[in-house]
Amino acid sequence: MIPRAFEYVRPDSLSEAIRLLVGGGEEAKLLSGGHSLLPMMKLRLASPGTLIDVSELADLRGITIDGNEVVIGAATTHAELEHHVELNRVLPMFATVGHQIADPTVRNRGTLGGSLAHADPSADWPAAMLALEANLDVVGAKGARSIAADSFFKGLFETALETDEIIVHVRVPVLPGRRVAYRKFRHPASGYAVVGVAVVLALQAGQCTGGRIAVTGLADHAYRANRAEAALEGYTGQLAQTEHLLDLAFHGVTPLEDRFADAEYRIQLGRTMLRRALADAMATDGSH
Ligand SMILES: Cc1cc2nc3c(=O)[nH]c(=O)nc-3n(C[C@H](O)[C@H](O)[C@H](O)COP(=O)(O)OP(=O)(O)OC[C@H]3O[C@@H](n4cnc5c(N)ncnc54)[C@H](O)[C@@H]3O)c2cc1C
């Protein structure tokens, strides 16, 4: 289908982007990689009157690594995250997840900030950002604030962002020695996660001292499996321990159901992806 006619503007600065966003009201929409918004416009599921292209804004570009933290511009593409050598030396989750998103065409245009703002329930980055305990720096008409990934995803395509706010950076703490893994069951056509599980484990002498488990694709938004996380201490990878974690991770969750996967099948996929992610994390030397 053909989208409704729209204005296209490319602001030179973040402040101008905010001014345009506020001025445009309900009609204005940010455009980053366009790989979620443009398909929605073609289907007329979204019909903005003005697109504000932030993909080249300097404030939203670049990856900075200092000792304790990585700061990633929201307009950084999936491919840039996948291939950034220095980033993946300290946070290998980015290569692992980036490589599993769709195909090179999508990875070359789609961005981290666009993916998080869009909050597709089957997107990959939300689970990774939850497991890595990322913070999102956003700026809007009322000023700047930081939102923990934990409080960012609210529901189906719903986030804590106000309509006039722009994600500028994503900040991820660097905690040396963590093991990371991401496993997903790919939708065969789109590549989206029917279910995906991100795991970050702290290990000492082969025994887990804590960690994070985050799930995408299973519920209406990505979530942390808090009860399973609380049981990670002392985990050594034994079968009975693993089964206990799997029971806890999906307890009380209301699974999505669609023509690709009903609730029971999604839970089974979740259990299998978590089992594999835990095994990967216990086996790898890759540190977070
Ligand atoms: C064929 C296909 C396969 C795909 N497969 C996968 C997959 O396997 N896994 C996966 O995770 N994703 C997948 N995607 C989605 C893809 O990763 C998108 O690129 C991503 O979800 C959105 O990023 P974007 O930069 O393209 O955002 P856009 O489409 O430009 O924008 C998406 C939304 O975010 C808003 N937005 C954009 N930037 C900002 C910002 N800085 N601050 C606030 N709001 C902002 C926009 O206004 C819009 O509402 C697929 C897409 C396609 C077309």
The ligand as a MOL file (V3000), in Angstrom:
LIG
                    3D

  0  0  0     0  0            999 V3000
M  V30 BEGIN CTAB
M  V30 COUNTS 53 58 0 0 0
M  V30 BEGIN ATOM
M  V30 1 C 11.7610 -7.3220 7.4180 0
M  V30 2 C 12.0700 -6.8560 8.8080 0
M  V30 3 C 12.5810 -7.7610 9.7180 0
M  V30 4 C 12.8680 -7.3520 11.0230 0
M  V30 5 N 13.3680 -8.2760 11.9080 0
M  V30 6 C 13.6740 -7.8840 13.1640 0
M  V30 7 C 14.2570 -8.7890 14.0860 0
M  V30 8 O 14.5800 -9.9330 13.7820 0
M  V30 9 N 14.5020 -8.3400 15.3480 0
M  V30 10 C 14.2210 -7.0510 15.7380 0
M  V30 11 O 14.4660 -6.7070 16.8970 0
M  V30 12 N 13.7070 -6.1650 14.8770 0
M  V30 13 C 13.4310 -6.5460 13.5980 0
M  V30 14 N 12.9250 -5.6260 12.7140 0
M  V30 15 C 12.6880 -4.2540 13.1610 0
M  V30 16 C 13.9380 -3.4180 12.9260 0
M  V30 17 O 14.9400 -3.8250 13.8290 0
M  V30 18 C 13.6540 -1.9200 13.0980 0
M  V30 19 O 14.6990 -1.2780 12.4820 0
M  V30 20 C 13.5560 -1.4000 14.5000 0
M  V30 21 O 12.5710 -2.0570 15.2380 0
M  V30 22 C 13.1750 0.0780 14.5210 0
M  V30 23 O 14.3110 0.8520 14.3660 0
M  V30 24 P 14.3230 2.0090 13.3000 0
M  V30 25 O 15.5690 2.7530 13.5330 0
M  V30 26 O 14.1200 1.4120 11.9630 0
M  V30 27 O 13.0800 2.8870 13.7830 0
M  V30 28 P 11.9860 3.6790 12.9450 0
M  V30 29 O 11.2000 2.7410 12.1140 0
M  V30 30 O 12.5790 4.8610 12.2790 0
M  V30 31 O 11.0880 4.1980 14.1670 0
M  V30 32 C 10.3630 3.2950 14.9720 0
M  V30 33 C 9.6230 4.0760 16.0540 0
M  V30 34 O 10.5500 4.6330 16.9820 0
M  V30 35 C 10.4280 6.0630 17.0400 0
M  V30 36 N 11.7840 6.5570 17.2000 0
M  V30 37 C 12.8240 6.3600 16.3680 0
M  V30 38 N 13.9490 6.8840 16.8900 0
M  V30 39 C 13.6120 7.4220 18.0710 0
M  V30 40 C 14.3400 8.1000 19.0990 0
M  V30 41 N 15.6430 8.3320 19.0080 0
M  V30 42 N 13.6660 8.5110 20.2010 0
M  V30 43 C 12.3320 8.2820 20.3370 0
M  V30 44 N 11.6000 7.6440 19.3990 0
M  V30 45 C 12.2310 7.2110 18.2820 0
M  V30 46 C 9.7550 6.4520 15.7370 0
M  V30 47 O 9.0310 7.6650 15.8500 0
M  V30 48 C 8.8340 5.2630 15.5140 0
M  V30 49 O 7.6690 5.4000 16.2940 0
M  V30 50 C 12.6310 -6.0110 11.4170 0
M  V30 51 C 12.1240 -5.0870 10.4720 0
M  V30 52 C 11.8580 -5.5010 9.1900 0
M  V30 53 C 11.3420 -4.4930 8.1970 0
M  V30 END ATOM
M  V30 BEGIN BOND
M  V30 1 1 1 2
M  V30 2 1 2 3
M  V30 3 2 2 52
M  V30 4 2 3 4
M  V30 5 1 4 5
M  V30 6 1 4 50
M  V30 7 2 5 6
M  V30 8 1 6 7
M  V30 9 1 6 13
M  V30 10 2 7 8
M  V30 11 1 7 9
M  V30 12 1 9 10
M  V30 13 2 10 11
M  V30 14 1 10 12
M  V30 15 2 12 13
M  V30 16 1 13 14
M  V30 17 1 14 15
M  V30 18 1 14 50
M  V30 19 1 15 16
M  V30 20 1 16 17
M  V30 21 1 16 18
M  V30 22 1 18 19
M  V30 23 1 18 20
M  V30 24 1 20 21
M  V30 25 1 20 22
M  V30 26 1 22 23
M  V30 27 1 23 24
M  V30 28 2 24 25
M  V30 29 1 24 26
M  V30 30 1 24 27
M  V30 31 1 27 28
M  V30 32 2 28 29
M  V30 33 1 28 30
M  V30 34 1 28 31
M  V30 35 1 31 32
M  V30 36 1 32 33
M  V30 37 1 33 34
M  V30 38 1 33 48
M  V30 39 1 34 35
M  V30 40 1 35 36
M  V30 41 1 35 46
M  V30 42 1 36 37
M  V30 43 1 36 45
M  V30 44 2 37 38
M  V30 45 1 38 39
M  V30 46 1 39 40
M  V30 47 2 39 45
M  V30 48 1 40 41
M  V30 49 2 40 42
M  V30 50 1 42 43
M  V30 51 2 43 44
M  V30 52 1 44 45
M  V30 53 1 46 47
M  V30 54 1 46 48
M  V30 55 1 48 49
M  V30 56 2 50 51
M  V30 57 1 51 52
M  V30 58 1 52 53
M  V30 END BOND
M  V30 END CTAB
M  END
